[in-house]
Amino acid sequence: MLGKRFIIVGGKGGVGRTTVAVSLATLLARRGRRVLLLHVRTRQRVAQLLGTSVEIDEEIRAVEPNLWAVNTNPQAALREKAMMVLRFRVVYRAVMENRVIKYFLRAVPALNEYSMLGKAWYHTTETVDGHFAYDTVVFDGPAMGHLITMLRIPQIICETVPDGPLRADAHHVRDLLQDPARTGLCIVALAEEMPAREAVELHEAARSDLRIAPQWVVVNALYPSDLEREPALAEALSRLRAADTAPELAPLLASAETLRARRAINRRYLDLLRGRIPLPLVELPHVFLPQLDRGAVDLLASHLEALL
């Protein structure tokens, strides 16, 4: 997985896709690969996760050695593609800002989604002085349903659009997505009911419909397993709960009970994921912070490095 040119990070909304994508990109950059971290309309504070004052917007910006980041949107991706074709800004304005052309562009189904996927493909091929500009593009895509729709578009274009530039580009994008030597899907989930079941759905869609090779399931935000690993600790807490303990111990006991209950839920859905998805399961801990920052990302990247 860490040698792929294109890594897609996908999963249900709210499972921590962006945090995992940033941690994975940080790990790859640490290992000496030139990485472009490409976000699609994310609202999360990516600069805070990366620990940088650099604004992460529609322009590609260097964040640290070997790591660049961009937060793209359809308008920026379409403008970039049009400038590549039309070459000159005055020509771009004459063509792309024409009211009639804008009307027809809005009528092209899924053009916005395809433009962002096409931008990702372009950066996997981009060269500087005869060498690839980036060794790996980490694609932090939209939530699962939207991502599946986005990844289907190149195949639909290949099947329905007549020969021409759009179809030729779609062939390149489809070939990248369906080449397991270059592309891998990292599925992010929580060990909870809906995220786990949607991870199973994404895995099935990737293999059967999209023909994209899933590589890992990253199970994020797992509660500590200390009470499972240390029977004596669990026994001590059970005795404290049964005894007439001091009131100041009540918050401790309530927290321990919460951790035990959450870990039991985690264990149930870890078993479900292992039974339904025949891939390596990468487990990441819950980071108990009000807001995730670069310290949290470094912690998660270290966990990934140890597990991989």
C-alpha positions as CSV (number, residue, x, y, z in Angstrom):
1,M,0.0,0.0,0.0
2,L,2.7,2.5,0.9
3,G,4.3,2.1,-2.5
4,K,1.1,3.0,-4.5
5,R,1.0,6.1,-6.7
6,F,-2.6,6.8,-5.8
7,I,-4.2,6.1,-2.4
8,I,-7.9,6.7,-2.0
9,V,-9.1,7.2,1.6
10,G,-12.8,6.5,1.9
11,G,-15.5,5.8,4.4
12,K,-18.7,7.0,6.1
13,G,-18.9,10.7,7.1
14,G,-17.6,11.3,10.6
15,V,-15.2,8.3,10.8
16,G,-12.1,10.5,10.6
17,R,-11.2,10.1,7.0
18,T,-9.3,13.4,6.8
19,T,-7.4,12.7,10.0
20,V,-6.3,9.3,8.7
21,A,-5.4,10.8,5.3
22,V,-3.3,13.4,6.9
23,S,-1.6,10.8,9.2
24,L,-0.9,8.5,6.2
25,A,0.5,11.4,4.1
26,T,2.7,12.4,7.1
27,L,4.0,8.9,7.4
28,L,4.8,8.6,3.7
29,A,6.6,11.9,3.7
30,R,8.6,10.8,6.8
31,R,9.7,7.8,4.8
32,G,11.1,10.0,2.0
33,R,8.2,9.8,-0.5
34,R,7.1,13.1,-2.2
35,V,3.4,13.3,-1.2
36,L,0.5,15.4,-2.4
37,L,-2.3,15.4,0.1
38,L,-5.4,16.2,-2.0
39,H,-8.6,17.1,-0.1
40,V,-12.0,17.4,-1.8
41,R,-14.0,20.3,-0.3
42,T,-13.1,19.3,3.2
43,R,-14.4,21.6,6.0
44,Q,-12.1,20.3,8.6
45,R,-9.2,22.5,9.7
46,V,-6.5,20.8,7.7
47,A,-3.9,23.4,8.6
48,Q,-4.5,22.7,12.3
49,L,-4.0,18.9,11.7
50,L,-0.8,19.6,9.8
51,G,0.4,22.1,12.4
52,T,1.1,24.8,9.9
53,S,0.2,28.4,9.4
54,V,0.0,27.8,5.7
55,E,-3.5,28.2,4.4
56,I,-4.7,24.9,2.8
57,D,-6.8,26.1,-0.1
58,E,-7.2,25.5,-3.9
59,E,-3.6,26.2,-4.5
60,I,-1.0,23.5,-4.0
61,R,1.3,24.6,-1.1
62,A,4.4,23.1,0.5
63,V,3.7,22.2,4.1
64,E,7.0,20.5,5.1
65,P,9.7,18.5,3.5
66,N,8.2,16.0,1.0
67,L,4.6,17.0,1.8
68,W,2.3,19.3,-0.2
69,A,-1.4,19.9,0.4
70,V,-4.4,21.3,-1.5
71,N,-8.1,21.5,-0.8
72,T,-9.8,21.5,-4.2
73,N,-13.3,22.2,-5.4
74,P,-15.0,21.8,-8.7
75,Q,-14.6,25.4,-9.8
76,A,-10.9,25.4,-9.2
77,A,-10.4,21.9,-10.8
78,L,-12.3,23.0,-13.9
79,R,-10.4,26.3,-14.2
80,E,-7.1,24.4,-13.9
81,K,-8.0,21.9,-16.6
82,A,-9.3,24.7,-18.9
83,M,-6.1,26.7,-18.5
84,M,-4.1,23.6,-19.5
85,V,-6.1,23.2,-22.7
86,L,-6.6,26.9,-23.5
87,R,-3.1,28.0,-22.4
88,F,-3.8,31.7,-22.0
89,R,-5.9,33.4,-19.4
90,V,-7.4,35.8,-21.9
91,V,-8.6,32.8,-24.0
92,Y,-9.8,31.1,-20.8
93,R,-12.0,34.1,-19.9
94,A,-13.4,34.4,-23.4
95,V,-14.4,30.7,-23.5
96,M,-15.1,29.6,-20.0
97,E,-16.7,32.7,-18.7
98,N,-19.1,32.9,-21.7
99,R,-22.7,32.6,-20.4
100,V,-23.7,30.1,-23.1
101,I,-20.7,27.8,-22.4
102,K,-21.3,28.0,-18.7
103,Y,-24.9,26.9,-19.3
104,F,-23.9,23.9,-21.2
105,L,-21.2,23.0,-18.7
106,R,-23.8,23.0,-15.9
107,A,-25.8,20.6,-18.0
108,V,-23.1,17.9,-18.2
109,P,-23.9,15.3,-15.6
110,A,-21.4,14.8,-12.8
111,L,-18.9,17.1,-14.4
112,N,-18.1,18.7,-11.0
113,E,-17.2,15.4,-9.4
114,Y,-15.3,14.2,-12.4
115,S,-13.2,17.4,-12.5
116,M,-11.8,16.8,-9.1
117,L,-11.0,13.1,-9.8
118,G,-9.4,14.2,-13.1
119,K,-7.2,16.7,-11.1
120,A,-6.1,13.8,-8.8
121,W,-5.2,11.7,-11.9
122,Y,-3.2,14.5,-13.5
123,H,-1.0,14.9,-10.4
124,T,-0.2,11.2,-10.4
125,T,1.3,11.8,-13.9
126,E,2.7,15.3,-13.4
127,T,6.4,15.6,-14.1
128,V,9.2,18.1,-13.3
129,D,12.5,17.8,-15.1
130,G,11.7,14.4,-16.3
131,H,10.7,13.0,-12.9
132,F,7.3,12.6,-11.2
133,A,6.4,15.6,-9.2
134,Y,4.9,13.4,-6.6
135,D,5.6,9.8,-5.7
136,T,2.1,9.4,-4.1
137,V,-1.2,11.3,-4.2
138,V,-3.3,10.7,-1.1
139,F,-6.9,11.4,-2.1
140,D,-9.1,12.4,0.8
141,G,-12.4,12.0,-1.0
142,P,-16.0,12.8,0.0
143,A,-18.2,10.6,2.2
144,M,-18.9,7.1,1.1
145,G,-22.0,7.5,-1.1
146,H,-20.6,10.5,-2.9
147,L,-17.3,8.8,-3.3
148,I,-18.8,5.7,-4.9
149,T,-20.6,7.9,-7.4
150,M,-17.5,9.9,-8.1
151,L,-15.4,6.7,-8.8
152,R,-18.0,5.3,-11.2
153,I,-18.0,8.4,-13.4
154,P,-14.9,7.5,-15.6
155,Q,-16.4,4.1,-16.5
156,I,-19.7,5.7,-17.4
157,I,-18.0,8.3,-19.6
158,C,-16.1,5.5,-21.3
159,E,-19.3,3.6,-22.0
160,T,-21.5,6.5,-23.1
161,V,-19.6,9.5,-24.4
162,P,-18.4,9.5,-28.1
163,D,-14.7,9.5,-28.9
164,G,-13.1,12.8,-28.0
165,P,-10.9,14.5,-25.4
166,L,-13.4,13.8,-22.5
167,R,-13.5,10.1,-23.2
168,A,-9.8,9.9,-23.8
169,D,-9.2,11.5,-20.4
170,A,-11.7,9.2,-18.7
171,H,-9.9,6.1,-20.1
172,H,-6.7,7.3,-18.4
173,V,-8.5,7.9,-15.1
174,R,-10.4,4.6,-15.2
175,D,-7.1,2.7,-16.0
176,L,-5.4,4.4,-13.0
177,L,-8.3,3.5,-10.7
178,Q,-8.4,-0.1,-11.8
179,D,-4.7,-0.8,-11.8
180,P,-3.8,-2.5,-8.5
181,A,-0.1,-1.8,-9.0
182,R,-0.7,2.0,-8.9
183,T,-4.0,2.5,-6.9
184,G,-5.2,1.2,-3.5
185,L,-8.3,2.0,-1.4
186,C,-7.9,2.6,2.3
187,I,-11.3,2.1,4.0
188,V,-11.8,4.1,7.2
189,A,-14.3,2.9,9.7
190,L,-15.3,3.1,13.3
191,A,-16.1,-0.1,15.3
192,E,-19.7,0.9,15.5
193,E,-22.8,-0.4,13.7
194,M,-23.4,2.1,10.9
195,P,-19.8,2.9,10.1
196,A,-18.8,-0.8,10.1
197,R,-21.7,-1.8,7.8
198,E,-21.0,1.0,5.4
199,A,-17.3,-0.1,5.3
200,V,-18.5,-3.5,4.3
201,E,-20.7,-1.9,1.5
202,L,-17.7,0.2,0.3
203,H,-15.5,-2.9,0.2
204,E,-18.1,-4.8,-1.9
205,A,-18.7,-1.9,-4.2
206,A,-14.9,-1.4,-4.8
207,R,-14.4,-5.1,-5.7
208,S,-17.5,-5.8,-7.7
209,D,-18.6,-2.5,-9.4
210,L,-15.7,-0.1,-9.3
211,R,-13.0,-2.7,-9.7
212,I,-10.7,-0.8,-7.4
213,A,-8.4,-2.9,-5.1
214,P,-9.1,-2.3,-1.4
215,Q,-5.9,-2.7,0.6
216,W,-6.7,-1.9,4.3
217,V,-9.4,-1.2,6.7
218,V,-8.3,1.4,9.2
219,V,-10.5,1.2,12.3
220,N,-10.3,4.6,13.9
221,A,-10.9,5.9,17.4
222,L,-10.9,2.6,19.3
223,Y,-11.4,2.8,23.0
224,P,-8.6,1.4,25.3
225,S,-8.6,-2.3,25.9
226,D,-6.8,-2.1,29.4
227,L,-9.7,-3.6,31.2
228,E,-9.7,-6.6,28.8
229,R,-5.9,-7.1,28.9
230,E,-5.6,-6.7,32.7
231,P,-8.1,-9.0,34.5
232,A,-6.8,-7.9,37.9
233,L,-7.7,-4.3,37.1
234,A,-11.1,-5.3,35.9
235,E,-11.6,-7.3,39.1
236,A,-10.5,-4.4,41.3
237,L,-13.0,-2.0,39.6
238,S,-15.8,-4.6,40.0
239,R,-15.1,-4.8,43.7
240,L,-15.0,-1.1,44.1
241,R,-18.4,-0.8,42.4
242,A,-19.9,-3.4,44.7
243,A,-18.4,-1.8,47.9
244,D,-19.5,1.3,49.7
245,T,-16.8,3.5,48.2
246,A,-16.0,7.2,48.8
247,P,-18.1,9.6,46.7
248,E,-14.9,11.1,45.1
249,L,-14.3,7.7,43.5
250,A,-17.7,7.8,41.7
251,P,-16.4,9.7,38.6
252,L,-13.5,7.2,38.2
253,L,-15.9,4.2,38.4
254,A,-18.3,5.8,35.9
255,S,-15.5,6.5,33.5
256,A,-14.2,3.0,33.8
257,E,-17.7,1.6,33.2
258,T,-18.1,3.8,30.1
259,L,-14.7,2.6,28.7
260,R,-15.7,-1.0,29.4
261,A,-19.1,-0.6,27.6
262,R,-17.6,1.3,24.6
263,R,-14.8,-1.3,24.3
264,A,-17.4,-4.1,24.2
265,I,-19.2,-2.3,21.3
266,N,-15.8,-1.9,19.6
267,R,-15.0,-5.6,20.0
268,R,-18.4,-6.7,18.5
269,Y,-17.9,-4.6,15.4
270,L,-14.2,-5.5,15.0
271,D,-15.3,-9.1,14.8
272,L,-17.9,-8.1,12.2
273,L,-15.3,-6.3,10.1
274,R,-12.9,-9.2,10.4
275,G,-15.6,-11.7,9.3
276,R,-16.9,-9.7,6.4
277,I,-13.8,-8.0,4.9
278,P,-10.8,-10.2,4.1
279,L,-8.2,-7.4,4.5
280,P,-5.7,-6.4,7.1
281,L,-7.4,-4.4,9.9
282,V,-5.3,-1.5,11.1
283,E,-6.4,-0.3,14.6
284,L,-6.0,3.3,15.7
285,P,-6.7,4.6,19.2
286,H,-9.2,7.1,20.3
287,V,-7.3,10.4,20.9
288,F,-8.9,12.1,23.9
289,L,-8.5,15.8,22.9
290,P,-11.1,18.5,22.4
291,Q,-9.6,19.3,19.0
292,L,-7.2,17.2,17.0
293,D,-3.9,18.8,16.2
294,R,-0.4,18.0,14.8
295,G,0.5,16.1,18.0
296,A,-2.5,13.8,17.4
297,V,-1.5,13.3,13.8
298,D,2.1,12.4,14.7
299,L,0.7,9.9,17.3
300,L,-1.5,8.3,14.7
301,A,1.2,8.3,12.1
302,S,3.5,6.5,14.7
303,H,0.8,3.9,15.3
304,L,0.5,3.4,11.5
305,E,4.2,3.0,11.1
306,A,4.4,0.4,13.9
307,L,1.5,-1.6,12.5
308,L,2.7,-1.4,8.8
